[in-house]
Amino acid sequence: VTMVLALARAVVGRRLYDRILAINMFGTKTVVFIAIIGFLTGRPDFLDVALVYALINFVSTVAVLRLSHYREAM
């Protein structure tokens, strides 16, 4: 439910930062979801996938924020 609400906020968000925050929240919830599925199924390799996804989520959020900062400066 919260992932759907995060996607709705990403679409309807007023400012760019609201949308970026919503996408980051969706990525964080996805990492938690992958980790829980890995725990429930007894497959610890899902935790590696969750960690890689978290790293990609963090790097992409920082990259988009820097890009938006430099666009506003121009």
C-alpha positions in Angstrom: 0.0 0.0 0.0 2.8 2.4 0.9 4.6 1.7 -2.4 1.5 2.7 -4.3 1.1 5.8 -2.3 4.8 6.7 -3.0 4.2 6.2 -6.7 1.1 8.4 -6.5 3.2 11.1 -4.8 5.9 10.8 -7.4 3.3 11.5 -10.2 1.3 14.2 -8.4 4.1 15.9 -6.4 4.2 19.7 -6.7 7.9 20.2 -6.8 10.8 18.2 -8.2 12.1 17.5 -4.7 8.8 16.0 -3.6 9.0 13.6 -6.6 12.6 12.7 -6.0 11.8 12.0 -2.3 8.9 9.8 -3.3 11.0 7.8 -5.8 13.7 7.4 -3.1 11.1 6.2 -0.6 9.8 3.7 -3.2 13.3 2.3 -3.7 13.8 2.0 0.0 10.5 0.1 0.4 11.6 -2.2 -2.5 14.9 -3.0 -0.7 13.0 -3.9 2.5 10.5 -6.0 0.4 13.3 -7.9 -1.3 15.0 -8.5 2.1 11.8 -9.8 3.7 11.1 -12.1 0.7 14.6 -13.5 1.0 14.2 -14.1 4.7 10.8 -15.8 4.4 12.0 -18.1 1.6 15.3 -18.9 3.3 17.4 -17.6 0.4 20.2 -15.4 1.8 21.4 -14.4 -1.7 18.4 -12.1 -1.9 20.1 -9.9 0.7 22.9 -9.3 -1.7 20.4 -8.3 -4.3 18.8 -5.9 -1.8 22.1 -4.4 -0.9 23.0 -3.8 -4.6 19.6 -2.3 -5.2 20.0 0.0 -2.2 23.4 1.2 -3.5 22.0 1.9 -7.0 19.0 3.7 -5.4 21.3 5.9 -3.3 23.7 6.7 -6.2 20.9 7.5 -8.6 19.2 9.8 -6.1 22.4 11.7 -5.5 23.0 12.0 -9.2 19.5 13.3 -10.0 19.7 15.8 -7.1 23.1 17.1 -8.4 21.7 17.3 -11.9 18.7 19.3 -10.8 20.9 21.6 -8.7 23.1 22.4 -11.7 20.1 22.9 -14.0 18.7 25.5 -11.5 22.1 27.3 -11.4 22.1 27.8 -15.1 
